[in-house]
Amino acid sequence: MLTASRVSPQEAHLLWHGESHVVYAGLAQPPLLATHRLEILTAAGTLLGVVIATWLTWWVAGRTLRPVAAIRSRISEITVSDLSLRVPQPPGRDEIALLAGTANQTLSRLEEAVEQQRSFASTTSHELRTPLTGLRTRLEEAMLYRDDIDPYDSIQAALSLTDRLEAIINDLLVLARLRAGHAVHEPVDLGALVTEEAVTRVSGVTVHAHVDRDLKVRGSRIQLIRVLNNLLANAQRHANTTVEVTAERANGQAVVTVTDDGPGIAPQDRERVFERFIRLDDGRRRDPGGSGLGLAIARDIAHAHHATLRIEDSPRGARFVLRLPLLGTDRMPVRP
C-alpha cells in the first residue's frame, strides 16, 4: 500500500532550495486485508452473536412465561364442581405474581359465592317443600274423604298455604333484584319517609316516631321503604305495648333506630336473625306464616346503600339500628 505526498513550497524552500519533491511511503498490506478472511470472520462473529442473543431471549422468555403456563394449566383443571384449587403464585412482587394473587382472590370469592348459592338453593327448596307438602296433603284429604272433611275448611287452609308460598316467592324475587343491582338511586328525605311509614302502621301496637328534619340520603325510595316496613313489622310482631322509631343525624350519618318492648333477642342470635329463612322460636309462634326473609332483605338493601344494619343493646326489647351516609358526605361506614 503506497501513499504519495507532495512537499509544500515552504518545506521545499527550506530543504531543497525551492525544488519540488514528492515523498512516497509504502507499507506491506496485512494478510487479513489481502484475502477475504476479514469478511468471513465478521460474518461468523455476527452469526454467532445472533445465535447467542436468540438463545438468551428464548431462555429468558421461557423462564418468564413458565409461571404463566403453570397458571393456565391449573385454571384449566378448575371446574364448577370443584373450586378449591388455586393457581401457583411465584415469589416476588412482579406483574405475574400479582396476577396469580388476584386470580386466587377471585377464585376464593367465586367459591364463596357458589357455596352461598348452593346453600341458598338447598334452604329455599326445603322451605318451599314444606308448604307444598301441606297444600298437597290438604287437597288429597279433600279428595279422599269427601264426606268427612268440610270443603270450605280445605279451601281456606289451601289458600293460607298458598299465601305463604306467595310470600316466599315474592321475597326471593326481591333478593334476586337486589343481587342484580338495577335500582336507581336518588336523593331521599329519610326523615319524611320514616314519618310516613310510622303513620301508616295503624294495625298492631302503637308506633311512636321522633324524627330530625332534613335527613337527606341517596338511595332507592322503594327499597328504603321496604327496609323500614320490614323493621317496623318485625318490631310490632314482637312488641308488647309500643314501638319507638327515631331518625337523627350523627357523625355524618343518618341513624334510624327501631326499638320494641318485647322479649328481645339474645346476643348469640343477633346475627343469625339476618340469615335467610332463619326464624327464632318466638317469631314462629307470633307469625307462623312468615317467610323468614324480611330481615335478610333489609340487610341486603342496607349493604346496597353502603349502610349498616345491626342489632344493638337495649334496656328492654330489641333495638335495630340502620346507619346510612348523609347526602353530600364522603364518610362511608365499614360493612360488618
WOZI-V521807 format. One record per pair of residues at least 24 apart in sequence whose C-alpha atoms are under 7 Angstrom apart, sorted by the first residue. I is the first residue (numbers start at 1). J is the second residue. Records with the same first field share a line. If there is no record, write none. Layout:
I: J, J
This chain:
1: 26, 27, 28, 29
2: 26, 27
83: 111
128: 165
131: 161, 165
135: 161
164: 289, 290, 291
167: 291
168: 291
171: 293
175: 297
178: 301
183: 220
184: 220
185: 218, 219, 220
186: 218, 219, 220
187: 216, 217, 218, 219
188: 216, 217, 218, 219, 221
189: 214, 215, 216, 217
190: 215, 216, 217
191: 215, 247
197: 229
204: 236
205: 236, 241, 242
206: 241, 242, 243
207: 242, 243, 244
208: 243, 244, 245
209: 244, 245, 246
210: 245, 246, 247
211: 246, 247, 248
212: 247, 248
215: 254
216: 326, 327
217: 325, 326, 327
218: 327
219: 305
223: 301
227: 298
230: 294, 295, 298
231: 258
232: 258
235: 259, 260
237: 286
238: 262
252: 325, 326, 329, 331
253: 323, 324, 325, 326
254: 323, 324, 325, 326
255: 321, 322, 323, 324
256: 321, 322, 323
257: 319, 320, 321, 322
258: 319, 320, 321
259: 317, 318, 319, 320
260: 317, 318, 319
261: 316, 317
262: 317, 318
263: 317
264: 316, 317, 318
265: 318
270: 311
274: 299
306: 332, 333
307: 333
308: 335
